[in-house]
Amino acid sequence: MTKRRFPAVLLVSMLACFLPVWAQNISAERAVLARAAVLHISPDASSEKLVTAERGREAVVMEHSHGWAHVVVTLPPVNPEPQVLEEEPEPRTLSGWVLDKGLISASTPNGDQILFGEAVDSENEASRSGGRRGAASDARRLYARVAEYFPNSPLAGESLYRAADVQWQLDQAERRSRPSARARDPRDRVPVPEDEMKKVEKKFAHTKWADLAAWRLLENRLCGDWAAESKCPEKEAEIYEKYAQEHPDSPTAAEALYDVAYRYGALIELYKMEGQSKKSEEAQQKAISAAQRALGKNPPVDWATRAQRLLYMLQKQMPVYGSAVE
């Protein structure tokens, strides 16, 4: 059974029972660590170090004193062993002092931009060879905090999507390491968790961020391996076609139509292999139509040139799938 979680405000109230009188009379403020912060046992750099809290962790600020802040932070459990646990491990709640720098609250001027900028920097660090360990998780937390602390910011929708997307990529990488990753039927593999992407769709419906979230969700429905049979590209062409129809203004609409065109292009050869010549001819016409529609979306140069190349190959009846060489 999963234990209940307590919101930060309730946590502060509970902690107040165990804090000195001076702490109980102070109005606590929630803040986000925009940089890694070392918790000390007292407001002195030479005092004992308790732990280092990563970027994006939430802190409840109890007081400020001469360049230091007394905070309560919640951190993940220390290396739990899932195989021996009967319940989900509780996070650690620690109280200590940090340098009064890099604490971003909802009242911080340009706080949304500061956190977003730190998130972008962390995401870039994660993509760099030899980048900072844990930078991707830092980016995910920071993006999520922008949406949480600054819900009316112009960056809120993008932040929530980016937080979900970073987590999606982490989960996708883990899933691809499993033997089931190449299973032809998507039902035969563990799907990437969809809750965060669906939250973006719901909270920012009819925006480009909802369109991009819906695009990511398609990945759970794709085959791991076509196995040189027509069934998978047929199904995937329908999936991408439906997406293009339901999200005509999406930044990925042209890419979706390219994917439709490529799959019908692949079906030209696959149908021939299966002795279905009529279906092969129909697939060629559908592929050409989809490629032309992709170009009509005024796509970014990468997809424009790929669609143009694909259209040329289709019109010249050049195979676009398999190892056939003419």
C-alpha positions in Angstrom: 0.0 0.0 0.0 1.3 3.4 -0.9 1.8 5.9 1.9 0.1 9.3 1.8 2.1 12.3 0.7 1.7 15.7 2.6 1.7 19.0 0.7 4.4 21.5 1.6 2.1 23.8 3.6 0.8 20.9 5.8 4.4 19.7 6.2 5.4 23.2 7.5 2.5 23.1 10.0 3.6 19.7 11.3 7.2 20.8 11.6 6.2 23.9 13.5 5.3 21.7 16.4 8.9 20.7 16.7 10.6 24.1 15.9 11.6 26.8 18.4 9.0 29.5 19.2 10.8 32.0 16.9 10.4 29.7 13.9 6.7 29.1 14.6 6.0 32.8 14.4 7.5 33.3 11.0 5.6 33.0 7.8 7.1 30.3 5.7 7.7 30.8 1.9 8.0 28.1 -0.7 10.9 28.4 -3.1 12.8 26.5 -5.7 16.5 25.9 -5.7 17.8 27.3 -9.0 21.3 25.9 -8.2 22.6 23.0 -6.2 22.7 24.0 -2.5 24.7 22.5 0.4 22.6 22.2 3.6 24.6 23.1 6.7 23.7 22.4 10.3 24.1 26.1 11.2 24.5 29.4 9.2 28.2 29.0 8.9 30.2 27.7 5.9 32.5 25.8 8.3 29.6 24.0 10.0 28.8 20.3 9.4 27.4 19.6 5.9 24.1 17.6 5.9 23.5 17.0 2.2 23.6 18.7 -1.2 20.1 19.4 -2.6 19.9 19.4 -6.4 18.5 22.0 -8.8 14.8 22.1 -8.9 14.2 20.8 -5.4 11.6 22.6 -3.4 12.4 24.3 -0.2 10.3 25.9 2.6 12.1 29.0 3.8 11.7 29.5 7.5 13.9 32.5 8.0 16.7 34.6 6.5 19.7 35.6 8.5 22.9 37.4 7.4 23.2 35.9 3.9 21.8 32.5 5.0 18.4 30.9 4.7 16.9 28.3 7.1 15.1 25.9 4.9 13.2 22.6 5.0 13.8 20.4 1.9 12.3 17.2 0.8 14.7 14.8 -1.0 14.3 11.3 -2.4 15.1 8.2 -0.3 18.7 7.0 -0.1 19.2 4.1 -2.5 16.2 2.0 -1.5 16.1 -1.7 -2.4 12.7 -2.3 -4.1 13.0 -6.0 -3.9 12.8 -6.0 -0.1 10.3 -3.1 0.3 6.6 -3.8 0.8 5.7 -0.1 0.7 6.9 2.8 -1.4 9.8 4.4 0.6 9.2 7.8 2.2 11.2 10.8 1.0 13.6 12.4 3.4 12.7 15.7 5.0 15.7 17.7 6.2 16.1 21.1 7.9 19.3 23.1 7.5 20.9 26.3 6.4 21.9 27.3 2.8 23.5 30.4 1.4 20.7 32.8 0.6 21.3 32.6 -3.1 19.4 30.9 -5.9 16.1 30.6 -4.0 13.4 31.4 -6.5 9.8 32.0 -5.2 6.6 33.0 -6.9 7.4 36.6 -6.0 10.9 36.7 -7.5 11.0 39.2 -10.4 11.4 37.3 -13.7 11.5 34.1 -11.6 9.8 32.1 -14.4 12.6 33.1 -16.9 15.3 32.4 -14.4 14.1 28.9 -13.7 13.4 28.2 -17.4 16.9 29.4 -18.3 18.4 27.2 -15.7 16.3 24.3 -17.0 17.5 24.9 -20.6 21.1 25.0 -19.4 20.6 21.7 -17.5 19.0 20.1 -20.5 21.9 21.2 -22.7 24.3 19.9 -20.1 22.5 16.5 -20.2 23.0 16.2 -23.9 26.7 17.1 -23.8 29.2 14.2 -23.7 30.6 14.1 -20.2 27.9 16.5 -19.0 26.9 16.9 -15.4 25.5 13.7 -13.8 21.8 14.0 -13.2 21.4 17.1 -15.4 18.4 15.6 -17.2 16.5 15.1 -14.0 17.5 18.6 -12.9 16.0 20.0 -16.1 12.8 18.0 -15.6 12.3 19.3 -12.1 13.1 22.9 -13.1 10.7 22.9 -16.0 8.0 21.5 -13.8 8.5 24.1 -11.2 8.1 26.9 -13.8 4.6 25.6 -14.6 3.8 25.1 -10.9 5.0 28.4 -9.5 4.2 30.6 -12.5 1.0 29.1 -14.0 0.1 32.4 -15.8 3.6 32.8 -17.3 3.9 32.6 -21.1 6.4 29.9 -20.5 4.0 27.7 -18.5 2.8 25.5 -21.3 6.2 25.0 -22.8 7.7 24.3 -19.4 5.1 21.6 -18.6 5.6 20.0 -22.0 9.4 20.1 -21.7 9.2 18.5 -18.2 7.1 15.7 -19.5 9.3 15.3 -22.6 12.5 15.0 -20.6 10.9 12.3 -18.5 9.5 10.6 -21.6 13.0 10.4 -23.1 14.4 9.0 -19.9 11.7 6.4 -19.7 12.0 5.6 -23.4 15.7 5.0 -23.1 15.1 2.6 -20.3 12.4 0.8 -22.2 14.6 0.4 -25.3 17.2 -1.5 -23.1 14.6 -4.3 -22.6 14.5 -7.4 -24.7 10.8 -6.6 -25.5 11.7 -3.3 -27.1 11.7 -4.8 -30.6 8.4 -6.7 -30.2 6.3 -6.2 -33.3 3.0 -5.7 -31.4 3.2 -2.7 -29.0 1.0 -4.6 -26.6 3.9 -7.0 -26.0 6.1 -4.4 -24.4 5.9 -2.1 -21.4 4.6 1.3 -22.5 6.2 4.6 -21.6 4.1 6.1 -18.8 1.6 8.6 -20.3 0.3 10.6 -17.3 2.5 13.6 -17.7 1.9 14.0 -21.4 -1.9 13.6 -20.9 -1.7 16.3 -18.2 -0.2 18.7 -20.9 -3.0 17.8 -23.3 -5.6 18.5 -20.7 -4.1 21.7 -19.1 -3.0 23.3 -22.4 -5.6 21.9 -24.8 -5.7 23.4 -28.3 -2.1 24.7 -28.1 1.1 23.5 -29.8 2.2 21.9 -26.5 -0.9 19.7 -26.5 -0.2 18.8 -30.2 3.4 17.9 -29.3 2.3 15.8 -26.3 -0.2 13.9 -28.5 2.7 13.3 -31.0 4.9 11.8 -28.3 2.0 9.5 -27.2 2.0 7.9 -30.7 5.3 6.2 -29.9 3.5 3.7 -27.6 1.4 2.6 -30.5 4.1 1.8 -33.0 5.6 -1.6 -33.8 9.0 -2.4 -32.6 9.9 -4.3 -35.8 7.9 -4.6 -39.1 9.3 -8.1 -39.7 9.0 -7.3 -43.5 5.2 -7.7 -43.4 2.5 -5.2 -44.4 0.5 -5.3 -41.2 2.6 -2.8 -39.2 3.2 -0.1 -41.8 -0.5 -0.3 -42.6 -1.5 0.4 -39.0 1.2 3.1 -38.5 0.1 4.9 -41.7 -3.4 5.1 -40.3 -2.1 6.3 -36.9 -0.1 9.1 -38.5 -2.9 10.1 -40.9 -5.3 10.4 -38.0 -2.8 12.6 -36.1 -2.4 14.9 -39.2 -6.1 15.3 -39.5 -6.7 16.0 -35.8 -3.7 18.3 -35.4 -3.5 20.1 -38.7 -1.6 23.1 -37.1 0.8 21.0 -35.1 4.6 21.7 -35.5 4.8 18.0 -36.4 2.0 17.9 -38.9 4.4 17.8 -41.9 6.5 15.1 -40.2 3.3 13.1 -39.6 2.4 13.3 -43.3 6.0 12.4 -44.3 5.6 9.3 -42.0 2.4 8.5 -43.8 4.1 8.8 -47.2 7.1 6.7 -46.1 4.9 3.9 -44.8 2.8 3.7 -48.0 6.1 3.9 -49.9 7.3 0.9 -48.0 4.0 -0.9 -48.6 4.6 -0.7 -52.4 7.4 -3.2 -52.0 5.8 -5.2 -49.2 2.6 -5.7 -51.1 4.6 -6.9 -54.2 6.4 -9.4 -51.9 2.9 -10.6 -50.7 1.6 -10.9 -54.3 -0.9 -8.0 -53.9 -0.2 -6.0 -57.0 -3.4 -3.9 -56.9 -2.7 -2.8 -53.3 0.9 -2.0 -54.3 -0.4 0.4 -57.0 -2.9 2.0 -54.5 -0.1 2.4 -52.0 2.0 4.3 -54.5 -0.7 6.8 -55.1 -1.4 7.3 -51.4 2.3 7.8 -50.8 2.6 10.5 -53.5 -0.5 12.2 -52.1 0.8 12.3 -48.6 4.3 13.5 -49.6 2.7 16.4 -51.6 0.5 17.3 -48.6 3.6 17.3 -46.4 5.2 19.9 -48.7 2.0 21.9 -48.6 2.5 22.4 -44.8 5.5 24.6 -45.4 7.6 22.3 -43.2 11.1 23.1 -41.7 13.9 22.6 -44.2 14.8 19.1 -43.0 11.3 17.7 -43.5 10.8 19.8 -46.7 13.9 18.3 -48.3 13.1 14.8 -47.1 9.6 15.0 -48.4 10.9 16.3 -51.7 13.4 13.5 -52.0 10.7 10.9 -51.1 8.3 12.4 -53.6 11.0 12.2 -56.3 11.7 8.5 -55.5 8.0 7.6 -55.6 7.4 9.4 -58.9 10.4 7.6 -60.4 9.2 4.3 -59.0 12.3 3.9 -57.0 12.1 1.5 -54.0 12.1 3.4 -50.6 12.2 0.4 -48.4 14.3 -2.7 -48.2 17.7 -3.4 -49.8 16.5 -3.3 -53.5 19.0 -1.6 -55.8 18.4 -0.6 -59.4 
